[in-house]
C-alpha cells in the first residue's frame, strides 16, 4: 500500500481556510500534518481549529520536519522563490500557490532548480481539473465550435477601498505581489485559456494607472489592458487572433 502524502503548509491565510487546507485532509492518500505562519499564535490557532498536529513560526523548521513529505507554499508571491528553493534543497515536492512568482525570472529560477534536482514541482492552477472547464475543453477539442480564431476576455473586480492601516493589502504592494490584481487573478484566466486552446501567440501587454474616465481600447488592438481608477472597477481586456 502506497504511503500517503504528508503535507506541510507555509502560510495559513484565507486560501487555506476553506479550499486547500481541508482539501489536503479530505483527499485520498493525503494528510495535513504541519502548518506554519510567522505569527506562531496564529499558526497554533489554525492548527487547533483544523485538527493539525504540528505548527511552526519558522518555514525552515517545517520544511525540514521529517514527517513532512511535500510542502504547499501559500504565501504571497514575494516569498515564493525563497521558500520554493528551500523546499527543493530539502528534496521535497512543492505545490506553489499561483502565480508561481512575481515575474518570469523568478519563475524560471524555481523551475530550473526543480528540474536540475529531479524533484516534482506544481503550481495551483487547479481549474484544469474542474468538470465545467473539462467540458469546455472537450467541446473545443471535438471541433463543435469550428476553428477558434480569436479570444476576447473581460475581467472586472472591485477597486480597493479598504487599506490595512497605513499599508495597502498585499496584492497592491509590488514587493509582495509583483503585478497587483492582474498577476494574481488574471493568471487563472490565462492558464485556462492556454489549457483549452493552446499557447496564445502573439501576445503583447501594457499596464496603466488612470483615474476618472475609462480608457478606450483602439479598434484593432490586441493588447491586454489593465485599468486602475477611482471608480469601482478595474478592467482587463485581451484579444488574440
C-alpha angles and dihedrals in degrees: 000000000000116000116245122253106256107210130207118193124211108201121023101207131137095293090064097046101075106002122036101015097056088036091063090051097046100042119098113254093016135106132180105218106161142019134191137202128164086238101067094197091058091047090052091048091052092047094051094046092049099038096247115158101215137037133181141185091207124073091203091057092052094045092051096044104120091216090062112083099171134023131218112204107207101164125113113285093260091080100034096097094047094049096039093055090050091051089048091051088053089055095240128133115254130212107196123198114239132297094047092220143333095279147356095272093056092044091051091050090054094046095048093048093054093044091051092048094045091232122141117253127189135180122210100252090134095157089086088075099045114111096234093054092044088054091052091049091050091052092049093045093052091055095238089138094045120231112341106226103166143023130206119188128182118187123182133181135168116271116250113267102157113071115187100242109294092343130077118233111276094258088066095048112091094208090056105034105023095207111024122230092337095063093039101046108018091053088076090054094048092047095051091047089052090049096048101037106021129242114345110230132206102026127174131175145198134178127204141177114217138163132196114015126034126260115251112221113225113256097247098030124139096187127123104232127198118195124200118184149143090263122091098264142061118202136211119191124181134170130181130185 
